[in-house]
Amino acid sequence: MHPVFVYTASRVGLLAVSLGVLYILGLHQPLILLVAAFLVSGVASYVLLSKQRDAVSERITKNRE
């Protein structure tokens, strides 16, 4: 499967999970919920998706040559 698709789908999945968890924890204001979910999913993706990010980088570098 294409690494860019896998990475993007993983990021969207993390955002959805973050939205759900924050909503369950009691954050019901839409704007604050969305901003908090973006922040949480951004940090989580930095930690959890390093392999996918490296694969995307390698694919882009290989295509430029």
N, CA, C and O atoms as a Maestro MAE file, in Angstrom:
{
 s_m_m2io_version
 :::
 2.0.0
}

f_m_ct {
 s_m_title
 :::
 protein
 m_atom[260] {
  # First column is atom index #
  i_m_mmod_type
  r_m_x_coord
  r_m_y_coord
  r_m_z_coord
  i_m_residue_number
  s_m_chain_name
  s_m_pdb_residue_name
  s_m_pdb_atom_name
  i_m_atomic_number
  :::
  1 25 0.838 -1.174 0.000 1 A "MET " " N  " 7
  2 3 0.000 0.000 0.000 1 A "MET " " CA " 6
  3 2 0.889 1.246 0.000 1 A "MET " " C  " 6
  4 15 1.990 1.222 0.551 1 A "MET " " O  " 8
  5 25 0.430 2.298 -0.596 2 A "HIS " " N  " 7
  6 3 1.199 3.532 -0.718 2 A "HIS " " CA " 6
  7 2 1.419 4.158 0.661 2 A "HIS " " C  " 6
  8 15 0.460 4.354 1.407 2 A "HIS " " O  " 8
  9 25 2.678 4.477 1.010 3 A "PRO " " N  " 7
  10 3 2.974 4.995 2.350 3 A "PRO " " CA " 6
  11 2 2.257 6.308 2.681 3 A "PRO " " C  " 6
  12 15 1.909 6.547 3.838 3 A "PRO " " O  " 8
  13 25 2.037 7.148 1.686 4 A "VAL " " N  " 7
  14 3 1.352 8.422 1.941 4 A "VAL " " CA " 6
  15 2 -0.089 8.160 2.364 4 A "VAL " " C  " 6
  16 15 -0.605 8.822 3.264 4 A "VAL " " O  " 8
  17 25 -0.734 7.202 1.720 5 A "PHE " " N  " 7
  18 3 -2.108 6.853 2.080 5 A "PHE " " CA " 6
  19 2 -2.173 6.287 3.495 5 A "PHE " " C  " 6
  20 15 -3.056 6.648 4.274 5 A "PHE " " O  " 8
  21 25 -1.240 5.403 3.824 6 A "VAL " " N  " 7
  22 3 -1.224 4.796 5.156 6 A "VAL " " CA " 6
  23 2 -1.013 5.870 6.220 6 A "VAL " " C  " 6
  24 15 -1.700 5.873 7.241 6 A "VAL " " O  " 8
  25 25 -0.071 6.778 5.990 7 A "TYR " " N  " 7
  26 3 0.217 7.832 6.954 7 A "TYR " " CA " 6
  27 2 -0.985 8.765 7.122 7 A "TYR " " C  " 6
  28 15 -1.349 9.123 8.243 7 A "TYR " " O  " 8
  29 25 -1.592 9.151 6.008 8 A "THR " " N  " 7
  30 3 -2.742 10.058 6.068 8 A "THR " " CA " 6
  31 2 -3.926 9.393 6.776 8 A "THR " " C  " 6
  32 15 -4.584 10.013 7.611 8 A "THR " " O  " 8
  33 25 -4.188 8.146 6.441 9 A "ALA " " N  " 7
  34 3 -5.284 7.427 7.094 9 A "ALA " " CA " 6
  35 2 -5.025 7.270 8.596 9 A "ALA " " C  " 6
  36 15 -5.952 7.355 9.402 9 A "ALA " " O  " 8
  37 25 -3.783 7.045 8.958 10 A "SER " " N  " 7
  38 3 -3.431 6.929 10.373 10 A "SER " " CA " 6
  39 2 -3.632 8.246 11.103 10 A "SER " " C  " 6
  40 15 -4.118 8.265 12.234 10 A "SER " " O  " 8
  41 25 -3.260 9.351 10.460 11 A "ARG " " N  " 7
  42 3 -3.457 10.667 11.079 11 A "ARG " " CA " 6
  43 2 -4.943 10.971 11.263 11 A "ARG " " C  " 6
  44 15 -5.350 11.471 12.311 11 A "ARG " " O  " 8
  45 25 -5.743 10.672 10.256 12 A "VAL " " N  " 7
  46 3 -7.186 10.900 10.357 12 A "VAL " " CA " 6
  47 2 -7.786 10.010 11.449 12 A "VAL " " C  " 6
  48 15 -8.649 10.448 12.209 12 A "VAL " " O  " 8
  49 25 -7.327 8.771 11.521 13 A "GLY " " N  " 7
  50 3 -7.796 7.864 12.565 13 A "GLY " " CA " 6
  51 2 -7.455 8.362 13.962 13 A "GLY " " C  " 6
  52 15 -8.284 8.299 14.870 13 A "GLY " " O  " 8
  53 25 -6.233 8.858 14.132 14 A "LEU " " N  " 7
  54 3 -5.849 9.407 15.432 14 A "LEU " " CA " 6
  55 2 -6.687 10.630 15.791 14 A "LEU " " C  " 6
  56 15 -7.046 10.817 16.954 14 A "LEU " " O  " 8
  57 25 -6.997 11.457 14.809 15 A "LEU " " N  " 7
  58 3 -7.844 12.617 15.059 15 A "LEU " " CA " 6
  59 2 -9.244 12.175 15.498 15 A "LEU " " C  " 6
  60 15 -9.812 12.737 16.435 15 A "LEU " " O  " 8
  61 25 -9.787 11.180 14.827 16 A "ALA " " N  " 7
  62 3 -11.116 10.685 15.181 16 A "ALA " " CA " 6
  63 2 -11.131 10.084 16.586 16 A "ALA " " C  " 6
  64 15 -12.064 10.318 17.355 16 A "ALA " " O  " 8
  65 25 -10.104 9.315 16.918 17 A "VAL " " N  " 7
  66 3 -10.019 8.726 18.250 17 A "VAL " " CA " 6
  67 2 -9.877 9.825 19.301 17 A "VAL " " C  " 6
  68 15 -10.505 9.755 20.357 17 A "VAL " " O  " 8
  69 25 -9.067 10.826 19.023 18 A "SER " " N  " 7
  70 3 -8.890 11.940 19.958 18 A "SER " " CA " 6
  71 2 -10.202 12.683 20.173 18 A "SER " " C  " 6
  72 15 -10.548 13.027 21.303 18 A "SER " " O  " 8
  73 25 -10.932 12.928 19.090 19 A "LEU " " N  " 7
  74 3 -12.232 13.580 19.219 19 A "LEU " " CA " 6
  75 2 -13.165 12.764 20.108 19 A "LEU " " C  " 6
  76 15 -13.813 13.311 21.001 19 A "LEU " " O  " 8
  77 25 -13.231 11.479 19.869 20 A "GLY " " N  " 7
  78 3 -14.111 10.616 20.644 20 A "GLY " " CA " 6
  79 2 -13.743 10.565 22.120 20 A "GLY " " C  " 6
  80 15 -14.609 10.668 22.988 20 A "GLY " " O  " 8
  81 25 -12.468 10.407 22.395 21 A "VAL " " N  " 7
  82 3 -12.027 10.306 23.785 21 A "VAL " " CA " 6
  83 2 -12.258 11.620 24.521 21 A "VAL " " C  " 6
  84 15 -12.741 11.617 25.653 21 A "VAL " " O  " 8
  85 25 -11.920 12.740 23.894 22 A "LEU " " N  " 7
  86 3 -12.120 14.033 24.540 22 A "LEU " " CA " 6
  87 2 -13.604 14.324 24.758 22 A "LEU " " C  " 6
  88 15 -13.977 14.921 25.767 22 A "LEU " " O  " 8
  89 25 -14.442 13.908 23.826 23 A "TYR " " N  " 7
  90 3 -15.886 14.100 23.990 23 A "TYR " " CA " 6
  91 2 -16.410 13.273 25.163 23 A "TYR " " C  " 6
  92 15 -17.206 13.751 25.972 23 A "TYR " " O  " 8
  93 25 -15.953 12.035 25.238 24 A "ILE " " N  " 7
  94 3 -16.372 11.162 26.342 24 A "ILE " " CA " 6
  95 2 -15.899 11.717 27.691 24 A "ILE " " C  " 6
  96 15 -16.581 11.577 28.706 24 A "ILE " " O  " 8
  97 25 -14.721 12.348 27.683 25 A "LEU " " N  " 7
  98 3 -14.182 12.912 28.918 25 A "LEU " " CA " 6
  99 2 -14.882 14.203 29.341 25 A "LEU " " C  " 6
  100 15 -14.599 14.745 30.409 25 A "LEU " " O  " 8
  101 25 -15.807 14.700 28.492 26 A "GLY " " N  " 7
  102 3 -16.612 15.833 28.910 26 A "GLY " " CA " 6
  103 2 -16.354 17.134 28.183 26 A "GLY " " C  " 6
  104 15 -16.895 18.165 28.581 26 A "GLY " " O  " 8
  105 25 -15.566 17.129 27.156 27 A "LEU " " N  " 7
  106 3 -15.295 18.347 26.395 27 A "LEU " " CA " 6
  107 2 -16.349 18.444 25.287 27 A "LEU " " C  " 6
  108 15 -16.235 17.775 24.261 27 A "LEU " " O  " 8
  109 25 -17.374 19.276 25.495 28 A "HIS " " N  " 7
  110 3 -18.507 19.313 24.573 28 A "HIS " " CA " 6
  111 2 -18.583 20.571 23.718 28 A "HIS " " C  " 6
  112 15 -19.395 20.626 22.794 28 A "HIS " " O  " 8
  113 25 -17.766 21.580 23.994 29 A "GLN " " N  " 7
  114 3 -17.780 22.780 23.151 29 A "GLN " " CA " 6
  115 2 -17.070 22.463 21.839 29 A "GLN " " C  " 6
  116 15 -15.904 22.068 21.865 29 A "GLN " " O  " 8
  117 25 -17.732 22.623 20.692 30 A "PRO " " N  " 7
  118 3 -17.175 22.172 19.417 30 A "PRO " " CA " 6
  119 2 -15.803 22.763 19.060 30 A "PRO " " C  " 6
  120 15 -14.910 22.029 18.638 30 A "PRO " " O  " 8
  121 25 -15.633 24.054 19.221 31 A "LEU " " N  " 7
  122 3 -14.364 24.673 18.830 31 A "LEU " " CA " 6
  123 2 -13.226 24.217 19.732 31 A "LEU " " C  " 6
  124 15 -12.149 23.871 19.246 31 A "LEU " " O  " 8
  125 25 -13.452 24.214 21.020 32 A "ILE " " N  " 7
  126 3 -12.419 23.771 21.960 32 A "ILE " " CA " 6
  127 2 -12.126 22.287 21.766 32 A "ILE " " C  " 6
  128 15 -10.972 21.866 21.842 32 A "ILE " " O  " 8
  129 25 -13.156 21.501 21.520 33 A "LEU " " N  " 7
  130 3 -12.986 20.073 21.269 33 A "LEU " " CA " 6
  131 2 -12.113 19.841 20.041 33 A "LEU " " C  " 6
  132 15 -11.201 19.015 20.072 33 A "LEU " " O  " 8
  133 25 -12.387 20.560 18.971 34 A "LEU " " N  " 7
  134 3 -11.623 20.390 17.735 34 A "LEU " " CA " 6
  135 2 -10.170 20.803 17.905 34 A "LEU " " C  " 6
  136 15 -9.268 20.095 17.457 34 A "LEU " " O  " 8
  137 25 -9.934 21.937 18.546 35 A "VAL " " N  " 7
  138 3 -8.558 22.407 18.759 35 A "VAL " " CA " 6
  139 2 -7.798 21.432 19.650 35 A "VAL " " C  " 6
  140 15 -6.656 21.081 19.351 35 A "VAL " " O  " 8
  141 25 -8.414 20.995 20.730 36 A "ALA " " N  " 7
  142 3 -7.759 20.049 21.633 36 A "ALA " " CA " 6
  143 2 -7.476 18.723 20.929 36 A "ALA " " C  " 6
  144 15 -6.419 18.127 21.135 36 A "ALA " " O  " 8
  145 25 -8.400 18.264 20.112 37 A "ALA " " N  " 7
  146 3 -8.193 17.006 19.390 37 A "ALA " " CA " 6
  147 2 -7.057 17.132 18.387 37 A "ALA " " C  " 6
  148 15 -6.272 16.196 18.229 37 A "ALA " " O  " 8
  149 25 -6.951 18.274 17.703 38 A "PHE " " N  " 7
  150 3 -5.827 18.477 16.783 38 A "PHE " " CA " 6
  151 2 -4.499 18.445 17.535 38 A "PHE " " C  " 6
  152 15 -3.531 17.845 17.067 38 A "PHE " " O  " 8
  153 25 -4.455 19.086 18.690 39 A "LEU " " N  " 7
  154 3 -3.218 19.100 19.477 39 A "LEU " " CA " 6
  155 2 -2.848 17.706 19.973 39 A "LEU " " C  " 6
  156 15 -1.701 17.278 19.847 39 A "LEU " " O  " 8
  157 25 -3.820 17.009 20.532 40 A "VAL " " N  " 7
  158 3 -3.566 15.666 21.055 40 A "VAL " " CA " 6
  159 2 -3.164 14.719 19.932 40 A "VAL " " C  " 6
  160 15 -2.210 13.956 20.085 40 A "VAL " " O  " 8
  161 25 -3.869 14.754 18.817 41 A "SER " " N  " 7
  162 3 -3.540 13.842 17.717 41 A "SER " " CA " 6
  163 2 -2.199 14.204 17.082 41 A "SER " " C  " 6
  164 15 -1.490 13.320 16.599 41 A "SER " " O  " 8
  165 25 -1.839 15.489 17.076 42 A "GLY " " N  " 7
  166 3 -0.539 15.889 16.547 42 A "GLY " " CA " 6
  167 2 0.604 15.335 17.369 42 A "GLY " " C  " 6
  168 15 1.581 14.822 16.823 42 A "GLY " " O  " 8
  169 25 0.482 15.440 18.684 43 A "VAL " " N  " 7
  170 3 1.513 14.888 19.566 43 A "VAL " " CA " 6
  171 2 1.545 13.360 19.460 43 A "VAL " " C  " 6
  172 15 2.617 12.756 19.399 43 A "VAL " " O  " 8
  173 25 0.380 12.753 19.440 44 A "ALA " " N  " 7
  174 3 0.317 11.289 19.340 44 A "ALA " " CA " 6
  175 2 0.906 10.797 18.017 44 A "ALA " " C  " 6
  176 15 1.603 9.783 17.991 44 A "ALA " " O  " 8
  177 25 0.634 11.500 16.932 45 A "SER " " N  " 7
  178 3 1.175 11.062 15.644 45 A "SER " " CA " 6
  179 2 2.684 11.239 15.588 45 A "SER " " C  " 6
  180 15 3.376 10.449 14.946 45 A "SER " " O  " 8
  181 25 3.201 12.266 16.253 46 A "TYR " " N  " 7
  182 3 4.652 12.463 16.293 46 A "TYR " " CA " 6
  183 2 5.326 11.287 16.990 46 A "TYR " " C  " 6
  184 15 6.404 10.849 16.588 46 A "TYR " " O  " 8
  185 25 4.687 10.788 18.024 47 A "VAL " " N  " 7
  186 3 5.256 9.685 18.800 47 A "VAL " " CA " 6
  187 2 4.967 8.332 18.144 47 A "VAL " " C  " 6
  188 15 5.860 7.491 18.034 47 A "VAL " " O  " 8
  189 25 3.734 8.123 17.714 48 A "LEU " " N  " 7
  190 3 3.313 6.791 17.272 48 A "LEU " " CA " 6
  191 2 3.565 6.485 15.801 48 A "LEU " " C  " 6
  192 15 3.667 5.316 15.429 48 A "LEU " " O  " 8
  193 25 3.666 7.498 14.964 49 A "LEU " " N  " 7
  194 3 3.730 7.258 13.519 49 A "LEU " " CA " 6
  195 2 5.096 7.546 12.918 49 A "LEU " " C  " 6
  196 15 5.184 7.960 11.762 49 A "LEU " " O  " 8
  197 25 6.154 7.338 13.673 50 A "SER " " N  " 7
  198 3 7.487 7.642 13.150 50 A "SER " " CA " 6
  199 2 7.870 6.717 11.991 50 A "SER " " C  " 6
  200 15 8.506 7.162 11.035 50 A "SER " " O  " 8
  201 25 7.493 5.445 12.064 51 A "LYS " " N  " 7
  202 3 7.804 4.508 10.967 51 A "LYS " " CA " 6
  203 2 7.102 4.925 9.676 51 A "LYS " " C  " 6
  204 15 7.708 4.921 8.605 51 A "LYS " " O  " 8
  205 25 5.837 5.279 9.784 52 A "GLN " " N  " 7
  206 3 5.084 5.688 8.598 52 A "GLN " " CA " 6
  207 2 5.639 6.993 8.027 52 A "GLN " " C  " 6
  208 15 5.718 7.154 6.809 52 A "GLN " " O  " 8
  209 25 6.019 7.917 8.897 53 A "ARG " " N  " 7
  210 3 6.578 9.193 8.443 53 A "ARG " " CA " 6
  211 2 7.911 8.961 7.725 53 A "ARG " " C  " 6
  212 15 8.185 9.602 6.710 53 A "ARG " " O  " 8
  213 25 8.741 8.048 8.243 54 A "ASP " " N  " 7
  214 3 10.000 7.714 7.587 54 A "ASP " " CA " 6
  215 2 9.769 7.058 6.229 54 A "ASP " " C  " 6
  216 15 10.507 7.317 5.278 54 A "ASP " " O  " 8
  217 25 8.748 6.212 6.138 55 A "ALA " " N  " 7
  218 3 8.431 5.561 4.866 55 A "ALA " " CA " 6
  219 2 7.976 6.581 3.826 55 A "ALA " " C  " 6
  220 15 8.342 6.475 2.655 55 A "ALA " " O  " 8
  221 25 7.185 7.564 4.238 56 A "VAL " " N  " 7
  222 3 6.744 8.618 3.320 56 A "VAL " " CA " 6
  223 2 7.943 9.427 2.855 56 A "VAL " " C  " 6
  224 15 8.064 9.738 1.670 56 A "VAL " " O  " 8
  225 25 8.822 9.768 3.775 57 A "SER " " N  " 7
  226 3 10.012 10.538 3.434 57 A "SER " " CA " 6
  227 2 10.900 9.773 2.453 57 A "SER " " C  " 6
  228 15 11.417 10.347 1.494 57 A "SER " " O  " 8
  229 25 11.068 8.497 2.698 58 A "GLU " " N  " 7
  230 3 11.881 7.668 1.801 58 A "GLU " " CA " 6
  231 2 11.253 7.590 0.408 58 A "GLU " " C  " 6
  232 15 11.954 7.667 -0.600 58 A "GLU " " O  " 8
  233 25 9.950 7.439 0.361 59 A "ARG " " N  " 7
  234 3 9.247 7.353 -0.924 59 A "ARG " " CA " 6
  235 2 9.382 8.651 -1.715 59 A "ARG " " C  " 6
  236 15 9.596 8.623 -2.927 59 A "ARG " " O  " 8
  237 25 9.257 9.784 -1.032 60 A "ILE " " N  " 7
  238 3 9.382 11.083 -1.703 60 A "ILE " " CA " 6
  239 2 10.804 11.276 -2.209 60 A "ILE " " C  " 6
  240 15 11.011 11.747 -3.327 60 A "ILE " " O  " 8
  241 25 11.785 10.912 -1.386 61 A "THR " " N  " 7
  242 3 13.183 11.049 -1.781 61 A "THR " " CA " 6
  243 2 13.503 10.155 -2.976 61 A "THR " " C  " 6
  244 15 14.221 10.561 -3.890 61 A "THR " " O  " 8
  245 25 12.973 8.951 -2.962 62 A "LYS " " N  " 7
  246 3 13.215 8.012 -4.068 62 A "LYS " " CA " 6
  247 2 12.594 8.518 -5.363 62 A "LYS " " C  " 6
  248 15 13.172 8.343 -6.435 62 A "LYS " " O  " 8
  249 25 11.426 9.143 -5.277 63 A "ASN " " N  " 7
  250 3 10.753 9.639 -6.476 63 A "ASN " " CA " 6
  251 2 11.426 10.868 -7.049 63 A "ASN " " C  " 6
  252 15 11.280 11.139 -8.241 63 A "ASN " " O  " 8
  253 25 12.164 11.628 -6.240 64 A "ARG " " N  " 7
  254 3 12.830 12.838 -6.724 64 A "ARG " " CA " 6
  255 2 14.078 12.516 -7.526 64 A "ARG " " C  " 6
  256 15 14.516 13.334 -8.335 64 A "ARG " " O  " 8
  257 25 14.657 11.345 -7.319 65 A "GLU " " N  " 7
  258 3 15.910 10.984 -8.000 65 A "GLU " " CA " 6
  259 2 15.684 10.566 -9.425 65 A "GLU " " C  " 6
  260 15 16.637 10.232 -10.129 65 A "GLU " " O  " 8
  :::
 }
 m_bond[259] {
  # First column is bond index #
  i_m_from
  i_m_to
  i_m_order
  :::
  1 1 2 1
  2 2 3 1
  3 3 4 2
  4 3 5 1
  5 5 6 1
  6 6 7 1
  7 7 8 2
  8 7 9 1
  9 9 10 1
  10 10 11 1
  11 11 12 2
  12 11 13 1
  13 13 14 1
  14 14 15 1
  15 15 16 2
  16 15 17 1
  17 17 18 1
  18 18 19 1
  19 19 20 2
  20 19 21 1
  21 21 22 1
  22 22 23 1
  23 23 24 2
  24 23 25 1
  25 25 26 1
  26 26 27 1
  27 27 28 2
  28 27 29 1
  29 29 30 1
  30 30 31 1
  31 31 32 2
  32 31 33 1
  33 33 34 1
  34 34 35 1
  35 35 36 2
  36 35 37 1
  37 37 38 1
  38 38 39 1
  39 39 40 2
  40 39 41 1
  41 41 42 1
  42 42 43 1
  43 43 44 2
  44 43 45 1
  45 45 46 1
  46 46 47 1
  47 47 48 2
  48 47 49 1
  49 49 50 1
  50 50 51 1
  51 51 52 2
  52 51 53 1
  53 53 54 1
  54 54 55 1
  55 55 56 2
  56 55 57 1
  57 57 58 1
  58 58 59 1
  59 59 60 2
  60 59 61 1
  61 61 62 1
  62 62 63 1
  63 63 64 2
  64 63 65 1
  65 65 66 1
  66 66 67 1
  67 67 68 2
  68 67 69 1
  69 69 70 1
  70 70 71 1
  71 71 72 2
  72 71 73 1
  73 73 74 1
  74 74 75 1
  75 75 76 2
  76 75 77 1
  77 77 78 1
  78 78 79 1
  79 79 80 2
  80 79 81 1
  81 81 82 1
  82 82 83 1
  83 83 84 2
  84 83 85 1
  85 85 86 1
  86 86 87 1
  87 87 88 2
  88 87 89 1
  89 89 90 1
  90 90 91 1
  91 91 92 2
  92 91 93 1
  93 93 94 1
  94 94 95 1
  95 95 96 2
  96 95 97 1
  97 97 98 1
  98 98 99 1
  99 99 100 2
  100 99 101 1
  101 101 102 1
  102 102 103 1
  103 103 104 2
  104 103 105 1
  105 105 106 1
  106 106 107 1
  107 107 108 2
  108 107 109 1
  109 109 110 1
  110 110 111 1
  111 111 112 2
  112 111 113 1
  113 113 114 1
  114 114 115 1
  115 115 116 2
  116 115 117 1
  117 117 118 1
  118 118 119 1
  119 119 120 2
  120 119 121 1
  121 121 122 1
  122 122 123 1
  123 123 124 2
  124 123 125 1
  125 125 126 1
  126 126 127 1
  127 127 128 2
  128 127 129 1
  129 129 130 1
  130 130 131 1
  131 131 132 2
  132 131 133 1
  133 133 134 1
  134 134 135 1
  135 135 136 2
  136 135 137 1
  137 137 138 1
  138 138 139 1
  139 139 140 2
  140 139 141 1
  141 141 142 1
  142 142 143 1
  143 143 144 2
  144 143 145 1
  145 145 146 1
  146 146 147 1
  147 147 148 2
  148 147 149 1
  149 149 150 1
  150 150 151 1
  151 151 152 2
  152 151 153 1
  153 153 154 1
  154 154 155 1
  155 155 156 2
  156 155 157 1
  157 157 158 1
  158 158 159 1
  159 159 160 2
  160 159 161 1
  161 161 162 1
  162 162 163 1
  163 163 164 2
  164 163 165 1
  165 165 166 1
  166 166 167 1
  167 167 168 2
  168 167 169 1
  169 169 170 1
  170 170 171 1
  171 171 172 2
  172 171 173 1
  173 173 174 1
  174 174 175 1
  175 175 176 2
  176 175 177 1
  177 177 178 1
  178 178 179 1
  179 179 180 2
  180 179 181 1
  181 181 182 1
  182 182 183 1
  183 183 184 2
  184 183 185 1
  185 185 186 1
  186 186 187 1
  187 187 188 2
  188 187 189 1
  189 189 190 1
  190 190 191 1
  191 191 192 2
  192 191 193 1
  193 193 194 1
  194 194 195 1
  195 195 196 2
  196 195 197 1
  197 197 198 1
  198 198 199 1
  199 199 200 2
  200 199 201 1
  201 201 202 1
  202 202 203 1
  203 203 204 2
  204 203 205 1
  205 205 206 1
  206 206 207 1
  207 207 208 2
  208 207 209 1
  209 209 210 1
  210 210 211 1
  211 211 212 2
  212 211 213 1
  213 213 214 1
  214 214 215 1
  215 215 216 2
  216 215 217 1
  217 217 218 1
  218 218 219 1
  219 219 220 2
  220 219 221 1
  221 221 222 1
  222 222 223 1
  223 223 224 2
  224 223 225 1
  225 225 226 1
  226 226 227 1
  227 227 228 2
  228 227 229 1
  229 229 230 1
  230 230 231 1
  231 231 232 2
  232 231 233 1
  233 233 234 1
  234 234 235 1
  235 235 236 2
  236 235 237 1
  237 237 238 1
  238 238 239 1
  239 239 240 2
  240 239 241 1
  241 241 242 1
  242 242 243 1
  243 243 244 2
  244 243 245 1
  245 245 246 1
  246 246 247 1
  247 247 248 2
  248 247 249 1
  249 249 250 1
  250 250 251 1
  251 251 252 2
  252 251 253 1
  253 253 254 1
  254 254 255 1
  255 255 256 2
  256 255 257 1
  257 257 258 1
  258 258 259 1
  259 259 260 2
  :::
 }
}
